[in-house]
């Protein structure tokens, strides 16, 4: 019996964060993606067919974040 995996990835709109998100998507994880730009993260979910949610937030500036 496998345990369902839910992964939170910050910086998921590009670069290493997007690569990590893709790897977990291939492994069947449910994703919560966080970055300043929402569109690239939504495109990543659409591209991979992964289940998950997109959170548009700037974690470097918490007072500007709505998450």
N, C-alpha and C positions, 0 to 999 in steps of 0.2 A: 504494500500500500504506500503510495507516495503522498507527501504532504503538499498541498497547493502552496505555491510561492507567490508572494506579493512583494514587489521591490519598489522602493522610492529612489529615483535617480535625479540628482540635481545637475544643472548644466546640460540638460538633455536635448537642447535644440541644435547642437553641433559638436564636432570634435570627439573627444574621449567620452563625454557623457552620452552622446548619441550612439557611439559604438557600444558602450556598455548596455544601453537600453536595447539595442538590436540583439545583442548576445542573449540577454535575458528573455527577450521576446521569442527567440528561436527555442529556448528551453521551456517555453510554455508559461512563463510567469505573467501574472497580472501586474501592470505597470502604473505607477503614479509618477508622472514626469513633471519636473519643475524647472523653469528657466524664464528669462525675461521675454522671450519671443514665443508666442503660442502656436503660430502657424507651422513652423518646422516640426514641432512636437506632434501636432495633429497629423501632419504628413507622415511622420515616422510610424504612428499607430496605424494609419491607413495602409502604408506600404507593407508593414509586417503582418497585419491582420491581428495584432495583439489586442487583448482586452485591457482597458485602462482609462485613466483620466489625465487631463492636461491641467496644470496649474501655472498660470502666468504670474510670475513674481520675481522680484529682484531681492535675493536673499542677502546681498551685500548691503542693502539699505532697508532694513526691516520696517521702518516707519512708512515706506512706500509700498509695502507688500499687503495684499488683501487676503492672503492665505491664512 
